[in-house]
Amino acid sequence: MGFIEKNGLWNTLQSRQASEIVQRIELDGIQVVRFSFPDQHGILRGKAVVADEVKSAFSSGISISSSLLMKDTSHRTVIPIFESGDQSDMPEMRGSADMIMVPDPSTFRILPWAEHTGWILCDLYFRDGRRVPLSTRHVFQNMLEKLDTAGYSFMSGLEVEFHLMKLTDPRVALTDAGQPGTPPDVELLHKGYNYLTELYYDQLDPFFEILRKHIQALGLGLRGMEVEFGPSQVEFVFNAACGLKPADDMVLFRSAVKQIARRHGYHASFMCRPRLPHVMSSGWHLHQSLCDATGQNNLFMAQCEDAPLSDIGMHWLGGLLDNAAPATVFSTPTINGYKRYRPFSLAPDRAIWGADNRGVMLRVLGEYGDRTTRIENRVGEPAANPYLYLAAQVACGMDGMDRRSSPGPSADTPYSTDAPFLPATLEEAVGALEQCELFSREFGTDFVKYFIKIKKAEIRRYNLEVSEWEHREYFDMF
């Protein structure tokens, strides 16, 4: 009896799907399967196995180093793993001990850009069969299970902005290595400021077509592709779906776009605000609604003509606003992302809501009888870990429902309304999370403490760097 069966980690459907995958690998001539898991930053990591070893992986899982969960965005291991009583607070992870990647057969894909290659998403378990509590996919699964117990399901849809550029120099000389290494040199694909113009779309079309074919072949529910406002800035829009799927799709989408771009001489970046001339910040707008257990009935839909949302929707909205500050660390987890929050920029700077207003944090869309009624959260950056971003929305929304929170009146002037400002820096957001009981209760105290350690390590490194601004400001003057 293998690890997966011994610990009862698959249901009957997953076992059947695994058998079908083995047959498909043989029929389609798949030679390699990539087994991946999303790390704390939402970056895919994992191992590739040859086709003959897939059956073994479907029985016993694949071992992988636990130190991968202890790294900041520079890939440095910032939580000690070799010291007695180390800061990880989890003896199962000391000494970089192995975890087990357990594949989720429902996520299997054939990668259209990589010949004879399959891909499958995994969850992390300790050797005794327990979920690794630091695994962000598990964090979101736990929140969805709480919703399910209460008789609800979570529907979400993605609008993702990013920068797509021509790669001129990959910067892979010996002197370019490091943690992190030298970023590549790029040039624009369009000059920007002609928002949604046919001319710029046609300039992007040759590579857009390559991306479209591959993303659709992956079954990610692509709805549309758009030219955004800034130079070389684009947006991809996806259909809404229930449960884990939008988060799973987001991690695969980001990784797929970067891989496909590099193979064709382009560079894609989901960094919020690259340090490039005339750049515009990129956001990740998350559309959400609450449905009944069937996923068919929208519980946010207003029940009377003068209401923007149902009572449930208004309480959910109130919960998102009440917990906006600590939740920001999950929607905007990078230092760079906070440089997007500025007035009159189509990005929010304070915790307010409005009816169909693109300057607010929470844009309410819908009306009486509209089955597509939803809340659009405009606070997120495209570099966010999707499992934590979505899990935070569920935690905040459920908190609002439990307390019957009120969001107050709609804000028609988003950059002058008297309302709490969003954290201005990652450091402020981490501080708000430290003072918040909600996420310790919902995500687990161990996870919150761990995540704060990872983010504080990133902040410390940033504060020790001498920026170009400092050098320009002080070097000659003093």
N, C-alpha and C positions, 0 to 999 in steps of 0.2 A: 504494500500500500504506500503510495507516494505522499509527499508532504501536503499536497493540495487536497487529496481525498481524505487523508488522515485527520486533517483539521477542519474538514467540511467547508472549504473556502469557495467552492463553486456550487451553484444551484443546478437543477436538472437541465435548464436551458443552456447554461454555459458549458456544461459537459457535452451536450449535443453539438453546440457550436464549435467546440474544440475538435471534435471528430470530423466535422465538415471541413474545418480549416486544413487538417492533415490531408484530406482527400483533394482539396483544392490546390494545395501546394504541389502535390504530385501531378495533377492534371494540367496545371498552368506552367509547370516547369520552374517554379520558384526555387532559387538556389540559396538565398540568404534571407533570414528574418531578423529584423531589428526589434529588440525588446527594450522599451523605453519607459521611464517614469518621470513625472514632472518634479523638479527639485523645489526648494523653498522659494526660488525666484520665478518659478514657472518655466524654467529652461529644461528641455528634454535631455536626459542622460540615460545611459544604458549600455547594453552589449548586443552584438550581432552574432547569431549562431547559424551554422550551415543547416540545410533543410533536414538532413538525417538526424539532427539533434533536437528538432522541435518537439517530438513526442516526449522526450525526456524533460524538456522544459515545461510541457503541459502536465507532467506528473509531479515533478519535484520543484518547479520554479527555477530561478537562476540566482545564485548568490552574488552580492555586490557590496562594496565597502560602505559602511555607515558614515564614514568621514565625509561623504558627498553631501550630507545634510548639514555639515558644520561650516560651510564655506560662504563667504560674502560674495559680492558681485565681481571681485577681482579673482575669484577662484582660490583665494587664500583660506586655509583652515583656521578660523578665528576663535573656535571654542576648543580648548585643550582636550585631547583624547588619549594622551599617554601618561597623564599624571594621576596619582592616587586622589580620589575624591574630586575628580575634575568637574568643570562647570556644566557638563552636559546633564548632570543629575540622573543619568540613565546608565546603570552599569552594563546593560546589554550592548552599549555602543562604545565602551571604553576600549582603547587599543585598536580602534578602527575595525571592530569586529564586523562580521558579515551580517547583512540583512538578506531577506529573500524577496526577489521580485516575482510576484504572482501575476501572470498575464490575465487580462480581462478579455475573453474571446469575442465579446460583442464589439470590440474596437478594432478588429483586424482590418487592415487595408493592404492593397497592393500599391506601391509607390509608382506612379506613372512616369516619373522622371529618372528613376533608378532601375536599370534593367534587372529583371528576375529577382526583385526585392520585395519582401513583405514587411509589414510593420504592425506592432501591437503594443498597446498601452498596458502598463503594469501597476499594481498596488504593492506597497511595502509591508512586510510582516517580519516579526521576530521569529527565531527558530522554534519557539514554543507555540507558534500559531496566532499570537496576538497581533493586532494592528499596530504598526509603528505610529505613535501619537503625533510625531512631528511631520508625518506625511500630509501634505496639503490636500491631496485628493480625498484622503480619509476625512479631513476636517469638513470639507463640503458634503461628503456622503453622510456624515453624522448629522449635519444640519438638515439635509433633505429627509433623513429618517425621522427627525423630530417633527418636521412639517407633515410627513405622511401619517405619523401617529395622531396628529391633530386633525387629519382628514383633508389636508391641502396638498397641492403640488405647485411648484415654482416654474413659471414660464419666463424665459428671457431671450432677448435678441441682441445682436451685436452690430455696432457701426464702428469700424476701426480705421483710424487715420494713421498714415505712416509716410515715410519718405522713400522714394524709389529713384535711384540715380545710376548713371553710367559709371562703371568701375574703370578708373584710369591707371591706378597703381595699387595692387593688393598689399603692398608694404610687407613683404615676407623675407626681407634681407635678414642676415644674422643680427644686425643691430636693432631690428624691429621687434625682437622677442621681448617678453616681459609679462608682468602680472599687474595690470593688463598690458598687452602689446600695443604697438603703434596702430591707430586706426587707418583704414585705407584712404587713398585719395580718390575723389569722385568729381563728376561734373553733372550739371543739371540735364534733365530730360524736357523740362519746360520752365519758362521764366517766372511763372506765377502771376497772381493778381487778376487773371482772367478766369474767375471762378466758374466752373461748369461749362466752359466754352467748348464748342464742337472742334475748333481748331486744335486746342491742346489735347483733346481726347484722341484725335487722329494721329498726333505725334506719338502718343503713348500706345496706340493700338497694336503695333507689331509685338511688343512685349506683353501688353495686356492680354492678347489672344493666347500666348503661351501660358500665362498664369491662369487665365479662365479655364482652359481645357484641363489643366492639371488639378485645379481646385475643385472643379465639378466632378472630375473622375474620382476624387477622394470622397465624394458624397457629403460635402460640408454645408450644403444648403445655401450656396451663394445666390444672392438676389440681384446685386448690381455692383458696378464699379464706377467711380466718379473722380473727376478732377477737382482737387481741393484748392483752397485759396493761395497757399504759399508755393514758392518755387519747388518743383519736383515733389509736391505733396499730393497724395491720392487717398481715396477712401474706398473700402470694400464693405458692403452691407450684406447681412445674412438673415435668413428667415428665423423666426422665433421657434424655440423648442423647449420641451420640458426637461427638468432634472439635470443630470450630469452632462448631457450632450453639448450644450453651448460651451462649457468650460473645456471639455475634451477637444472640441473642434477648434477652439482658440489656440491651444498650445500646439496643435498640429498645423494650423494655418500659419502661425508665425514662423515655425520651423521650416515648413514647406516653402513659403515665400522666400526666405533667406537662402535656402538650398537651391531652389530653381533659379533665383536671380544670379547667384554666384556662378552656376554652370553656364549661364548665357552672357557673362560679362557685365552684370549689373550688381548693384549693392542696395539692399533693402535694410532700412533701419526703423525700428519701433521705439527708438529713443524719443522722448517727448519733445525736446527742444535742442536739436543739434547746434553746435557752434559753427554756423555757416552764415555767410552774408544774406541779409533780407529774409531769414528763415521765419516760418510761422510754427507755433507749437501744435503738436498733434494730440488729439484726445481719443478716448475710447468711451463712446456713449452707450450706456447699458440700459436697454428697454426691459421693463419687468412688469409682471402682473401675477396675481395669485389666482389659481384655479381650484376647482374642487378635485377630489381624488382621481376623477376620470381624466382630468386635463382638458375637458371639453367646455366647461362653463367658466367664463371670466367673472371672478368675484369682485373685481374693481369697477365693473360697469355700473354707472349711476342708475339709481332706481327712481329718480324724479328729475324733471327737466331743469331745475335751477341748481343742481349739484354737479360738480365736476367729477366726483368719484362716489362710490358706495361708502357706507360707514366703515366697512373693513378697509377699503382703499385709503380713506382719510386717516385712519389709525396707523396703517402701515406707513403712510407718508409722514405722519408725525414722528414715528419711531426713527425713520431715516434722518430727519432733521435733528431730533434730540441727541442722537449719537453721531452726528456728522464729524466732529473733531477726532475722536478716537478711531472711527472707521476710515478716516482719510489715509492712515498708514497702510491700509490694505488696498485701497483704490489707487493710491499714488505712493508707491513704496521706494522711489528713488529720489535722491537729492535734486536731480535735474527737473523732476516733474513739477516741483513747486514754483518754477519760474514761468509756468503757464498761467497761474492764478493772478490775473491782472484785469483791471476794469476795461470795459468796452472792447473786449477781445473775443467775444463769443465763448468765453470760458467763465465759470463762476468765481467769485472771490468771497462769498459769504453763504451761510446756510439758509436759503430761502427757496420757496417754490412759486411757480407761476403757471398760468394756463397758456400753453403754446407760446412760451417766451424763451428764446435761446440764450438769454443772459443769466438765467437763474441756475441754481444747482440742480433742482428737480423740476423738470418740465412735464406738466400733466397734459396728456393727449387723449381726447375722447369726449363723448357727450352721452346724454341719455339714450340708451338703446344701442350704443356702439360696442360691438363685440370685440373690437380691437383696442379698447380703452387700456391705457398703460401709463406708467411713470417712466420718464427717461432721465436717468441719472447722468449728468454731464460732467461729473467731477473726476472721472478716471483718466489715467494715462495708458497708452497702448502697451507699456512695459509691465503692467500689473500682472501678478500671478492670478489667472482667472478663477482658480478654485477659492482663493482667499477673498477676492473682490466679490464674487457671487455669494459666498458663505456669509460675508459681512452684511450684505443686503438682507439676507434671510434673518440673521440674528437681530438686526436693528428693526426690521419690519415686524417680526414676532413680538419683540419687546414693546413696540408701539401698540400692537393689538392687545397684548396682555394688560397694558396700563390704560388702554382706551385714550391714547394720546391725541391731542389736537394739533394740527400743523399751523393754525392761525390763518389769517387772510392771505389771498394771493398777492404777490408782489408784482406790480406793473412797472416799477422803476428799479431794476435789479442792482444797479450800482450806486444807489443812494438810499435804499430802504434800510432802516435801522434794524440790523440783525447781526447775530454772532458771525465774526469773520472765520473763514476756514484757516487752519494752520498755515503759516507763511513759509515754514521750512519743515523738512523731515524731522528735525530735532523737536520741534513743537508738536508734531503729530505723535511721535514716540512718547513724549511726555504726557499727552492726553491719553494715550493707550495705557500707560502705567497707572493712571488715576481711575481707570474705568473698570468697574466690576463686571459689566455685561460680558465682555469677551473672555475674561478669565473663567466665567461660569459656562459660557457656551462653547468655546474652543478648548478649554482646559487650561489650568494655571501653568502646567509644564510647557505647553505650546507657546503661550503668550510670553513667558519669561525667556524662552529660547529665541523667539522671533525678535524680541527687544534686544537681546545680546547680539544677534546677527546685524541688526540695523545700527546699533550703537558702534559696532566695529567699523562699519562703512562710514559713519559720520566722523569718527576719530581720524580715519585716514584722510578724509576730505579736509578736515580742519588743520591738518599738518602740512597740506600742500600749499605752496606759494603760487597764487594765481597770476595770470597776466595782468589783471586789473591792479593787484597790489604792486606789482613791479612797475607798471606805468605810473601809478599814483605817487609812489614814495621814493623810488630809486634815485631820481634826479633832484627831487625837492628837498630831501633831508640829507 
